[in-house]
Every structure is written in structure tokens, then in C-alpha cells.
Amino acid sequence: MTREEIIKPENIVYTKPVLMNDNPMHYCPGCSHGVVHKLIAEVIEEMGMEHKTVAISPVGCSVFAYNYLDIDWQEAAHGRAPALATAVKRLWPDRLVFTYQGDGDLACIGTAETIHALNRGENITIIFINNAIYGMTGGQMAPTTLLGMKTATCPYGRDPKLHGYPLKMADIAAQLEGTCYVTRQSVDTVARIRRAKKAIRKAFDNSMQGKGSNLVEIVSTCNSGWKMSPVKSNQWLEQNMVPSYPLGDLKDVAQVTTPNVFNLALAENN
């Protein structure tokens, strides 16, 4: 088959999303971040929101996300992305606003901002990359580290008597009245990648329709932090992460029970 035959439209099965830049990514080979970036780019393009999206990236492995997705970005202090996203969405209600956060950022230093933003029913989406370890700063134990899992700061494995239990943020978020959609997905197989994309699209649609806050947790790998090959990391995720963090929708409602006070004020003024 010639090159001309290969690139015919009927033979093309994948093209790089328009919103993804050509900059080489700094992520480790096998990292889940690149896959999630691709899904976000595809969803924004399909929604036609290229010029009306504001993403918030805090400290962590994704701190340079603005180099890879050609949309507007704001940098937030460590853990404070939901607070900044709240301000952006309230100032520009017509914008698609989302945060992109890791487990150390979201579930440790940013726990308060995460829970309160979700509980207020802010019309934002929080994309939560959960790889159960601090990937950027040396592989330390994270709030989501599994029981028995070894890290740089718990080399003999996480012990609940010493370190406490893994924090399951999606389960907490599903109990909050302000959340409209809470889901836990993964990107380790093609089928799961497709489900994750649908989840991101639903969350973004909810945000634009003013239905409340959305949390999309992506159970991910960190082969560098886990000290495994990318293939072994995917296998370890399936055998260990998924049983502890079951995949699927935890909450999906058409309308939050307690409307956002700010949205009520807007409605009254209009």
C-alpha cells in the first residue's frame, strides 16, 4: 500500500486533536496524563468551545499543561484551583471552566477548596488524576496511596495505624448536595478511554447548562513513581487500584437539590 493510499480519508482512523500543540510533553513515557489531555482537547473541539474555555492548572505534574492544550489557562497556587475556577466561572458564566489536578494537590493541600467548591454547586468541572502517589516531587505517599503500597515516605507500605486510610474523594463528593455528576474512570484500555471521554463530555455539558459541580476522577498510573514499566503499571492498576477505586458513575442527577446561590442571584437580576 502506497503512502497516498494510507492517508486517504477512508483509511484514517485517528488524527491528533487540533487543540493539542506540537510541543514535546515532559510527562514520563507511559504516563496517563497525555491520554487525558487528548480526550479533553477532543471534547472541547467537539463542543465548539475552543475560544470560550478557561482551564486551571495548579502545582504538580500537570503544571505545564498550558504548553500542550491551546486554550486559555490560569495557574493556581498549590491546591487552590477550585477557588480560582469559582472566580473565573462567576465572572464569566458563559465560559467552560475546569480544573486539572493530581491527588496530592486535590486531596491533600487542596481538600478544603475541593470540598467547598463542589458543595456550593459551582458550575465547574474538576478533573482529578489519581495515581496514588506524589509523582512530581519524589514518589512520596499521597492521601490516595493504597494500604500496603510502598512509597518513598512509607517504604514498608502504608499502615493505617500509622498513616491512616486512603481518602476516597469521589465517594465524598457524591454525598455533597452541590454535585451534579461524580464519576470515576480510567484510561488504561481503549474501552475505558472511550468511557472516560463520554464522562468528560457529560461533565462539561453539565457545567455549561448550570446543573452544578462535576468531579471526574481518572484512576491513573505513575510508572516512574511505582517503579514499573508502563505495561506492568497498567496491570498493577487493574489488579490493585481498580478494586480500591471502583470505576463507574457514583452520582448523576439532572439538577442539584440546592441551587447555587450565585445562580439564583443572576436569575433574579435577569
N, C-alpha and C positions, 0 to 999 in steps of 0.2 A: 504494500500500500504506500502510495506516494504521500509526501507531506501535504500537498494540496488536497488530497482526498481525506486525510486525517482531520484537517481544520475546517472541513465543510460543516455548516450549522447542524446538520442532522447527526454528525459524529461527535459533536462537542457535548460532554457530559458534565463539565464543570468549568466555570470561569471565575477568576478572582473578583471579589466584590469591588465595585467602583470606589467605595469609600475607604478601602484599605490602601495605604500608601505603599511605596516600594522600599521603604526603609527596612533594613535587616533588623529583625527582632532580637532583643537582648535576652529573651527567655531561654532557659536550658532546653536542649533537644528532648522532645517527648513531653514537654510541659503542656498542661491543659489550657493555659491562657490563650494561646494562639487560636485554638479551635473556637473558644467562646468569643474572642474578638471577631472572628469571621462571621459567626452567627449574628452578632449584634449589628455588624455592618450590613448584612443581607436584610435583616428585618427593617432597619431604618430606611434603607433604599426602597424596599417594597412598600413601606408606608408613605413614601414621598416626603419624609421629614428631614431630608439632608440639611436644610438650611434653618430648621427650627428645633434642633436638638442641642441640649447642653448636658454634657456628662461631667461627673465629679469624680476625680481620682485622688485618693489620699496617699499616705506613705505606705510602701510595700513593694512587692514585685511589680505591680502594675503602675508604679509611679510615673513611668514613661509612656503610658498608654496613648497620650496625645500624639506621639510620634507615629502611631500606626493607624489610627482612625481619623479620617478627615472630617471631623465635626468640631464644634466648639467645646472646649474643655475648661474646667476650673480646677485648680489644685487646692486641696483642703489640708488642714493640719491633721496629724495622725488621729484617726477615729472620728473626725468631725464632719465627714462627708454628708451624712443625712441632714445635719443642721444647715450646711451650706446649700444643699439641694432644696431644702424647705424655703430658704430665702429666694432662691432663683425662681422656683415654681410660683411662689406668691407674687413676685414682681412681674413675672411673665407667664401668666396662666396658660397661654397658647403654646408654650414650648413643651417638648418632650424632655423630661428631666430624669436622669437616672444616676445612681452611684455605682461604682465598680470597686468592690472591697474584698480583701482577704480575711481569713478567720481571726488572725491576730488583731488586725485593725478593727474589724466589726464587732467581734465577740469579746474583746478584752478592753483595750483603751477606749473603744467607742461604744461600749454596751449601752450606756445611758442614752446617747444620741440615737442609736438604732431603735431601741425600745420606744422611746418617747415620740420619735417621728412616725413610727408605724402606728402607735396607739392614737396619735392625733388624726390619723387618716389622711395624711398629706398625700396629694396626688402625684407621687413619685414611685419609681421602681428602684429597689435595691438589689443589685446582682452580687451575690455572695459566693466567693470562691473558697470552698472548704477543702483544704488538703491536709488538715490536722497537724500542721507544723508551721513554724516560722521559716519560710523559705528564703527570705532575703537576708536575714541577719545572722544566720549560722545554724539553723536547724534546731532551735530551742522548742520546748514544749509549748503548745498553744492551748487555749481553752477547749478546743475541739479534739485534742490528742486522745486517742483511744486508750482504754485501760490495758496495761501491759505493753503498750507501744513505747519503744526506746527512742529517745531524742538526746540532744546534746546536754540538756539540763535534767533529764531523768534517764540516765544511761542503763538503769536496771529495769526500766519500764515504768509506766505511770501507775502509781499506787494510790488508790482512793483515800487511804488513811493519811497519806502524806500530801497528795496533790489535789484531792477532790475528784469529782466526776466530770466527764466530758459535758460541755454545755451545748445543748441542742437548741440553737436559736430559732430554727424554723418551727419547732414544736411550741416554743414560747410565743412566737409571732402569731401562730394560728389561733391562740387564745385571746388575742387583743381585739377589741371591738372595732378599731380603726382599719384593720387589714381587710382587704377585699380578696386578695389572691395570694396564697402562700404555697409554694411548690418546691420539691427537691428533685433535681435531675442530675444527670451525669453525661459525660461526653467520651466515654471510653469505647463505645461501639457505634457503628453507623446508625443503628436503630435508636439508640439513646441520644445521639446527636440530633436526630430529627425531632425527637420529643422535646429536647431542650430548646430547640428553635421555636417550636409551637408555644412553649411556655413563655419564652421571652416576648413573643408577639402578643400573647394574651395579656401579659403584664403591661406592656407598652400601650396597648389599646385601652386597658382599664384606666391607666394614668391619664390618657387624653380624654376619656369620657367622664372623668371626675368621680370615679367609683370608690376611690380610697387608695390606701397604700398597698404596695405589692412587694413581696420578697421572693426572689428566685435564687435558691441555693443550688450551686453546682458542686457536687461531690467530685473532687479532682485529685490528680496525682502530683507528687513532687519527687521525681525520681532522684534528684540531687540530694534533697533532704532525707529521703528514705533510704538512700544508698543502694539504689536498684537500677537496673536498665529500664527503659521505657516499657518494654514488653512485660517484664516482671512487675513493674509498678501497676500496670492495668490489671494484672492477675491478682495482685495483693489488694487492690481496691475492691475487686469483685468479691474476694474471699473475706475481707475484714471491714472495709469501710461501709459497703452496702448493707450488711447485716446490722451495723450500728446506726447507720443513717439511711433507713429505707427510702427508696425512690417513689415518687408519685406526688399527687396533689394532696396537701394537708388541709387546705381551705379554698373554696371557690364559691363566692357569693356574688349575686348580681348587684347588690348595693350594701354598703356598710350600714350597720344598725344605728350608729351615731354619726350624723353628718358632720363634716369638718366645719368648725365654727367660722373659719375664714371664708369657706364656700357659701355659707348662709349669708354672711355679710355682703358678699359680692352679689348674690341673688337679690337681696333686698335693695341694694343700690341700683340694680338694673331694672 
